[in-house]
Amino acid sequence: MVNTNADVLGVLFPNSYDSLVPELVNERLMASIPFGGRYRIVDFVLSSMVNCGIDNISLIVRRNYLSLMDHLGSGREWDLARKNGGLNIIPPFAEKTVKIYNGRVEALASILDFLRTQKETYVVLADTNIVANFDFNALIDQHVRTGADVTIAYTEGEIPDSAKAVHGQDVDLYYTIDMDEDQRVNYMYMNPTQDGKVNFSMNYYVVKRELLIDMVNVGSVRGMSLFERDILSPHLDRMKVYGYKYDGYVARISDLKSYFDENMKLLDDRNLDALFSPSPIYTKIRDDNPTRYIAGAVAENVLVADGCVIEGDIENSILFRGVKIGKGAKVRNCVLMQDTVIEEGANVEYVITDKKVTITSGKELKGTDSFPVYIAKHKVV
């Protein structure tokens, strides 16, 4: 992590998509949802920025941010514990201008004084519902090369049915873009429902810091709250807004089912390599022992973090740190978060357990592929 990019400031919005997964954000925000055995969703965008040399990163939080602060700490694991720049978490009411925001414009308006004092030329804006090992330098290079006012990262793919469910609601959920042959954006659609492949915005943006300050100033005075709908979309004819196509691996969390599916996809080595091979992903260190497989244990096609103790039979499952599977227990097609305990003789299938859940001895709990069962944090079943 010796790479530096002192000309770019990162700004993350950890709460923007909390409403998509109400089950998982009862005591946390979207950014700190566990993913992939030992990570949190925020680890991926944060690590991607750090790997590209962005070392001044701010997170504007809205609520339920205690778990995020506990996870990130001083930012040491990401080499962001610095005297100048580094990691900066901005909670509501930290200053008189910082309030509970409803959209990115309101969030940015609350930190305008902070933005004015920074020295970086460019700002990267990003949400935290996307899991990707993203190359922000490539995005920034295109932005500079084209002389764009704003550059939007997008992927090509189909809109998931869970996202289409919000059509007609005034919810800032997702955007698709139309572009000309030069990749200049000429139209943005909010929550469309069309079938087939679309240019699906990742909600990663690059913009000059001074221009961003001007846009947010005008938007806040006029009572605007949504960056895409209120600032970008109405002015595409006079602003140079370009698209940047990302072809790498992307997991997009849009509901509990997609969270389950995207975790389970990591059981395929090709997906695992595509996500983790481009550059390292950093996370909070927990000094656990290696996982122990007790005599008689059976494990097939599983992703198991450190600190687990396996005595039973597990298959097609993701086990986070410290999970314990008792003797004679059977676990199939499950995502078991940190410190979950499956006691002797229990039988679970298509289940998502939050942290520190206990499934007691002899219990049988089964969901389906289309409707996995979710057990809330600290519950005993």
C-alpha positions as CSV (number, residue, x, y, z in Angstrom):
1,M,0.0,0.0,0.0
2,V,2.7,2.5,-1.0
3,N,0.8,3.8,-4.0
4,T,-0.4,7.4,-3.5
5,N,-2.9,9.5,-5.3
6,A,-2.9,12.7,-3.4
7,D,-5.1,14.5,-5.9
8,V,-8.3,12.5,-5.2
9,L,-10.7,12.7,-2.2
10,G,-13.0,9.8,-1.5
11,V,-16.5,10.3,-0.1
12,L,-18.7,7.2,0.9
13,F,-22.4,7.1,1.8
14,P,-22.8,4.0,4.0
15,N,-26.5,4.3,4.7
16,S,-27.9,5.0,1.2
17,Y,-29.4,1.5,0.6
18,D,-30.3,0.4,4.1
19,S,-34.0,0.1,3.1
20,L,-33.2,-2.7,0.7
21,V,-32.2,-5.2,3.5
22,P,-34.2,-4.2,6.6
23,E,-33.5,-7.6,8.2
24,L,-29.7,-7.0,8.1
25,V,-29.6,-3.4,9.1
26,N,-31.6,-3.5,12.3
27,E,-28.4,-2.9,14.3
28,R,-26.0,-1.9,11.6
29,L,-25.9,-0.1,8.2
30,M,-25.4,-1.4,4.7
31,A,-21.7,-0.8,4.7
32,S,-21.0,-3.0,7.7
33,I,-23.1,-6.0,6.6
34,P,-20.8,-9.2,6.7
35,F,-19.9,-10.7,3.4
36,G,-17.8,-13.5,2.0
37,G,-16.8,-15.2,5.2
38,R,-14.6,-12.5,6.9
39,Y,-15.3,-9.2,5.3
40,R,-17.8,-6.3,5.5
41,I,-19.3,-4.8,2.4
42,V,-17.4,-1.5,3.0
43,D,-14.1,-3.3,2.9
44,F,-14.3,-3.7,-0.8
45,V,-14.8,-0.1,-1.9
46,L,-12.4,1.1,0.9
47,S,-9.7,-1.4,-0.2
48,S,-10.2,-0.5,-3.8
49,M,-9.6,3.2,-3.1
50,V,-6.6,2.5,-0.9
51,N,-5.1,0.2,-3.6
52,C,-5.4,3.1,-6.1
53,G,-3.6,5.4,-3.7
54,I,-6.6,7.4,-2.4
55,D,-5.6,8.1,1.2
56,N,-8.1,10.8,2.2
57,I,-11.5,9.1,2.6
58,S,-14.6,10.4,4.4
59,L,-17.8,8.4,5.3
60,I,-21.0,10.4,5.9
61,V,-23.1,8.2,8.2
62,R,-26.7,8.7,9.1
63,R,-27.7,6.1,11.7
64,N,-26.8,2.7,13.2
65,Y,-23.1,3.5,12.7
66,L,-21.6,2.0,15.9
67,S,-20.8,-1.3,14.2
68,L,-19.1,0.5,11.4
69,M,-17.0,2.6,13.8
70,D,-16.0,-0.6,15.7
71,H,-15.0,-2.3,12.4
72,L,-13.0,0.5,10.9
73,G,-11.5,1.9,14.1
74,S,-8.7,4.3,13.2
75,G,-8.4,2.8,9.7
76,R,-5.1,1.1,10.5
77,E,-5.8,-2.1,8.6
78,W,-6.3,0.0,5.4
79,D,-3.2,2.2,6.1
80,L,-5.5,5.1,6.8
81,A,-4.4,6.0,10.3
82,R,-2.7,9.2,9.3
83,K,-2.0,12.7,10.7
84,N,-3.2,14.3,7.4
85,G,-6.1,12.8,5.5
86,G,-6.7,9.2,6.3
87,L,-10.1,7.9,7.5
88,N,-12.7,10.4,8.5
89,I,-16.2,9.2,9.8
90,I,-18.7,12.1,9.9
91,P,-21.7,11.3,12.1
92,P,-24.9,13.4,12.3
93,F,-24.6,16.6,14.4
94,A,-20.8,16.3,14.6
95,E,-21.0,20.0,13.7
96,K,-23.9,22.4,13.4
97,T,-24.1,21.9,9.6
98,V,-24.1,18.1,9.7
99,K,-27.6,16.7,9.9
100,I,-29.5,13.5,9.1
101,Y,-29.7,13.6,5.3
102,N,-32.2,12.1,2.9
103,G,-30.0,12.1,-0.3
104,R,-26.5,12.7,-1.5
105,V,-27.0,16.4,-2.1
106,E,-28.1,17.0,1.5
107,A,-25.2,14.8,2.7
108,L,-22.7,16.8,0.7
109,A,-24.3,20.1,1.7
110,S,-23.7,19.3,5.3
111,I,-19.9,19.0,4.7
112,L,-19.3,21.9,2.3
113,D,-17.0,23.6,4.7
114,F,-14.9,20.4,4.9
115,L,-14.8,20.1,1.1
116,R,-13.7,23.7,0.7
117,T,-10.7,23.2,3.0
118,Q,-9.4,20.1,1.1
119,K,-6.6,20.3,-1.4
120,E,-7.5,17.5,-3.8
121,T,-8.6,18.3,-7.4
122,Y,-11.1,15.5,-7.8
123,V,-13.7,13.8,-5.6
124,V,-14.8,10.2,-6.0
125,L,-18.4,9.5,-4.7
126,A,-19.4,6.0,-3.9
127,D,-22.2,4.0,-2.2
128,T,-21.6,0.8,-0.3
129,N,-24.2,-1.7,-1.7
130,I,-21.7,-3.0,-4.3
131,V,-19.1,-5.7,-3.8
132,A,-16.3,-5.3,-6.4
133,N,-12.5,-5.1,-6.6
134,F,-12.7,-1.8,-8.5
135,D,-9.9,0.1,-10.3
136,F,-10.6,3.7,-9.5
137,N,-7.4,4.8,-11.3
138,A,-8.8,3.7,-14.6
139,L,-12.0,5.6,-13.9
140,I,-10.1,8.7,-12.9
141,D,-7.8,8.4,-16.0
142,Q,-10.7,8.3,-18.3
143,H,-12.3,11.3,-16.6
144,V,-9.2,13.4,-17.0
145,R,-8.6,12.2,-20.6
146,T,-12.1,13.1,-21.8
147,G,-12.3,16.4,-20.0
148,A,-15.6,15.3,-18.5
149,D,-17.5,17.2,-15.8
150,V,-18.8,14.0,-14.3
151,T,-17.9,10.4,-15.1
152,I,-20.2,7.5,-14.0
153,A,-19.1,3.9,-13.6
154,Y,-21.6,1.4,-14.9
155,T,-21.9,-2.3,-15.6
156,E,-23.9,-4.0,-18.4
157,G,-26.5,-6.4,-17.2
158,E,-30.1,-7.0,-16.4
159,I,-32.2,-5.3,-13.8
160,P,-33.0,-7.7,-10.9
161,D,-36.6,-8.3,-10.2
162,S,-36.1,-7.2,-6.6
163,A,-35.1,-3.8,-7.9
164,K,-38.0,-3.5,-10.3
165,A,-40.4,-3.9,-7.3
166,V,-39.8,-0.2,-6.4
167,H,-40.9,1.2,-9.8
168,G,-43.3,4.1,-9.3
169,Q,-42.1,4.9,-5.8
170,D,-40.1,8.0,-5.1
171,V,-37.1,6.0,-4.0
172,D,-33.5,6.7,-5.1
173,L,-32.7,3.1,-5.7
174,Y,-30.9,2.6,-9.0
175,Y,-30.2,4.3,-12.3
176,T,-29.6,3.2,-15.9
177,I,-28.0,5.4,-18.5
178,D,-28.1,5.8,-22.3
179,M,-25.0,7.0,-24.1
180,D,-23.9,8.0,-27.6
181,E,-21.0,6.4,-29.5
182,D,-18.5,8.5,-27.6
183,Q,-19.8,7.3,-24.2
184,R,-21.4,10.6,-23.4
185,V,-24.5,10.2,-21.3
186,N,-27.6,11.7,-22.9
187,Y,-30.3,10.2,-20.6
188,M,-30.6,8.8,-17.1
189,Y,-33.5,6.6,-16.0
190,M,-34.6,6.3,-12.4
191,N,-35.9,2.9,-11.3
192,P,-36.7,1.6,-14.9
193,T,-38.3,-1.8,-15.5
194,Q,-37.2,-2.7,-19.0
195,D,-36.0,-6.3,-19.7
196,G,-32.7,-7.2,-21.3
197,K,-29.3,-5.8,-20.8
198,V,-29.0,-2.2,-19.6
199,N,-26.2,0.2,-18.6
200,F,-26.6,-0.2,-14.9
201,S,-25.0,2.7,-12.8
202,M,-22.7,1.5,-10.0
203,N,-23.2,4.9,-8.3
204,Y,-19.5,5.6,-8.5
205,Y,-18.8,9.1,-9.7
206,V,-15.8,11.3,-10.4
207,V,-16.1,15.1,-10.4
208,K,-13.8,18.0,-9.8
209,R,-14.0,19.2,-6.2
210,E,-14.7,22.9,-7.1
211,L,-17.5,21.9,-9.5
212,L,-19.0,19.6,-6.9
213,I,-19.1,22.4,-4.4
214,D,-20.8,24.6,-6.9
215,M,-23.4,22.0,-7.8
216,V,-24.2,21.2,-4.2
217,N,-24.5,24.9,-3.3
218,V,-27.0,25.4,-6.1
219,G,-28.9,22.2,-5.3
220,S,-29.2,22.8,-1.6
221,V,-30.5,26.4,-2.0
222,R,-33.2,25.0,-4.3
223,G,-34.2,22.2,-1.9
224,M,-32.8,19.4,-3.9
225,S,-31.8,16.1,-2.3
226,L,-30.9,13.5,-5.0
227,F,-27.6,13.9,-6.9
228,E,-28.6,12.0,-10.0
229,R,-32.3,13.0,-10.3
230,D,-32.0,16.6,-9.3
231,I,-28.5,17.6,-10.3
232,L,-27.2,15.4,-13.2
233,S,-30.3,14.3,-15.2
234,P,-31.8,17.8,-15.9
235,H,-28.5,19.2,-17.1
236,L,-27.1,16.4,-19.3
237,D,-27.5,18.7,-22.4
238,R,-25.0,21.3,-21.1
239,M,-22.8,19.2,-18.8
240,K,-20.2,16.7,-20.1
241,V,-21.3,13.5,-18.3
242,Y,-19.5,10.3,-19.5
243,G,-19.9,6.7,-18.8
244,Y,-17.1,4.3,-17.8
245,K,-17.8,0.6,-18.4
246,Y,-16.6,-1.8,-15.7
247,D,-16.2,-5.4,-16.8
248,G,-14.9,-6.9,-13.6
249,Y,-16.8,-9.0,-11.0
250,V,-19.7,-7.2,-9.3
251,A,-22.1,-8.4,-6.6
252,R,-25.0,-6.0,-6.1
253,I,-27.0,-6.3,-2.9
254,S,-30.6,-5.4,-3.6
255,D,-32.5,-7.5,-1.0
256,L,-32.0,-10.5,1.4
257,K,-32.3,-13.0,-1.5
258,S,-29.6,-11.3,-3.5
259,Y,-27.4,-11.1,-0.4
260,F,-27.7,-14.9,0.0
261,D,-27.1,-15.6,-3.7
262,E,-24.1,-13.3,-4.0
263,N,-22.5,-15.0,-1.0
264,M,-23.2,-18.5,-2.4
265,K,-21.6,-17.5,-5.7
266,L,-18.3,-17.4,-4.0
267,L,-18.3,-21.1,-3.6
268,D,-17.4,-21.1,-7.3
269,D,-13.6,-20.7,-7.6
270,R,-14.0,-18.7,-10.7
271,N,-16.1,-16.0,-8.9
272,L,-13.8,-16.1,-5.9
273,D,-10.7,-15.5,-8.1
274,A,-12.5,-12.8,-10.1
275,L,-13.3,-10.9,-6.9
276,F,-10.1,-11.3,-4.9
277,S,-7.3,-11.7,-7.5
278,P,-7.0,-8.2,-9.0
279,S,-5.8,-6.6,-5.7
280,P,-5.9,-7.3,-1.9
281,I,-9.0,-6.7,0.1
282,Y,-8.3,-5.6,3.7
283,T,-10.4,-6.1,6.8
284,K,-10.3,-5.8,10.5
285,I,-8.0,-8.4,12.0
286,R,-9.3,-10.9,14.5
287,D,-6.6,-13.1,15.8
288,D,-8.4,-16.5,15.8
289,N,-7.0,-20.0,15.7
290,P,-7.1,-21.9,12.4
291,T,-10.4,-23.8,11.8
292,R,-10.5,-27.3,13.4
293,Y,-12.1,-30.3,11.7
294,I,-12.8,-32.8,14.5
295,A,-12.7,-36.6,13.6
296,G,-15.9,-37.6,11.8
297,A,-16.5,-34.1,10.4
298,V,-17.5,-33.9,6.7
299,A,-17.1,-30.7,4.6
300,E,-17.9,-30.4,0.9
301,N,-17.8,-27.2,-1.2
302,V,-17.6,-24.7,1.7
303,L,-16.0,-21.4,2.3
304,V,-14.9,-21.4,6.0
305,A,-13.2,-18.5,7.8
306,D,-10.7,-18.9,10.7
307,G,-11.7,-19.8,14.3
308,C,-14.4,-22.3,13.4
309,V,-14.9,-25.8,15.0
310,I,-16.5,-28.4,12.7
311,E,-17.7,-31.7,14.1
312,G,-20.8,-32.2,11.9
313,D,-21.6,-32.4,8.2
314,I,-21.5,-29.2,6.1
315,E,-22.1,-28.7,2.4
316,N,-22.5,-25.7,0.0
317,S,-22.2,-23.1,2.8
318,I,-20.4,-20.0,3.9
319,L,-19.1,-20.0,7.5
320,F,-17.8,-16.7,9.0
321,R,-15.3,-16.5,11.9
322,G,-15.9,-18.5,15.0
323,V,-18.8,-20.7,13.8
324,K,-19.3,-24.0,15.7
325,I,-21.0,-27.0,14.1
326,G,-21.8,-29.7,16.7
327,K,-21.5,-33.5,16.3
328,G,-24.2,-35.0,14.1
329,A,-25.4,-31.6,12.9
330,K,-26.2,-31.1,9.2
331,V,-25.7,-27.8,7.5
332,R,-26.7,-27.4,3.8
333,N,-26.8,-24.2,1.6
334,C,-26.4,-21.8,4.5
335,V,-24.7,-18.5,5.3
336,L,-23.7,-18.5,9.0
337,M,-22.3,-15.3,10.4
338,Q,-19.7,-14.8,13.1
339,D,-20.0,-16.9,16.2
340,T,-23.1,-18.9,15.2
341,V,-23.5,-22.1,17.0
342,I,-25.3,-25.1,15.5
343,E,-25.7,-27.6,18.3
344,E,-25.6,-31.4,18.1
345,G,-28.1,-33.1,15.9
346,A,-29.5,-29.9,14.5
347,N,-30.5,-29.9,10.8
348,V,-30.4,-26.5,8.9
349,E,-30.9,-25.8,5.2
350,Y,-31.2,-22.5,3.3
351,V,-30.7,-20.5,6.4
352,I,-29.0,-17.1,7.0
353,T,-28.0,-16.6,10.7
354,D,-26.8,-13.2,11.9
355,K,-24.0,-12.9,14.5
356,K,-24.1,-15.0,17.7
357,V,-27.1,-17.1,16.8
358,T,-27.7,-20.5,18.4
359,I,-29.6,-23.3,16.9
360,T,-30.2,-25.7,19.7
361,S,-29.8,-29.4,19.8
362,G,-32.1,-31.5,17.6
363,K,-33.9,-28.5,15.9
364,E,-34.7,-28.7,12.2
365,L,-34.9,-25.4,10.3
366,K,-35.3,-25.3,6.5
367,G,-35.9,-22.5,4.0
368,T,-35.8,-22.8,0.2
369,D,-33.6,-21.5,-2.6
370,S,-36.1,-18.8,-3.4
371,F,-36.8,-17.9,0.3
372,P,-34.0,-18.5,2.7
373,V,-34.8,-18.2,6.4
374,Y,-33.2,-15.4,8.3
375,I,-32.4,-15.6,12.1
376,A,-31.7,-12.2,13.7
377,K,-28.6,-11.4,15.8
378,H,-28.3,-13.0,19.3
379,K,-31.4,-15.2,18.8
380,V,-31.7,-18.7,20.2
381,V,-33.8,-21.1,18.2
